[in-house]
């Protein structure tokens, strides 16, 4: 541990891993994991700068585990890179973080020429429970490809409202099993009309 404050926290949290209360043990373990992530940020950022492409992709996922504001600049930069594997990993991690600053980059990902990158952007936007995200995702229900329409159905199932029920019901008649599966799953996630 680098800083005195982090060291003091670590010292106090470790004994809690043996606390008789399960919730205390879990909270201590989560806190220690987060503190270790804070200390490893510089190391991960260095791997992102100097590693080969495989190492960079691993570093992107590690930044997602670290979380927090300071991981956003390198992740946003990676989302603008031309390499599909790096961009795809960054879109996925930014979506999992669901930070408001990442929303425009993820929305831009919907314009990618690569179907795989568009699918990652669709899935990522499914973590934003906003009317804007829903508005951007609805057109993909009409993709009819068994891939983008399936991702859109799942994303809208997570963040859409009961007004999408008819659109999702229509996807149950898709010729693509992936789309039918996604639509059925999404219908189970949509809130019910009260």
Buried (B, 14 or more C-beta within 10 A) or exposed (E): BEEEEBEEBBEEBEEBEEEEEEEEBEBBEEBBEBBBBBBBBEEBBEBBEEBEEEEBBBBBBBBBBBBEEEBBEBBBEBBEBEEEBBBBBBBBBBBBBBBEEBBEBBBEBBEBEEEBBBBBBBBBBBBBEEEEBBEBBBEBBEBEBBBBBBBBBBBBBBBBEEEBBEBBEEBEEBEBEBBBBBBBBBBEBBEEEE
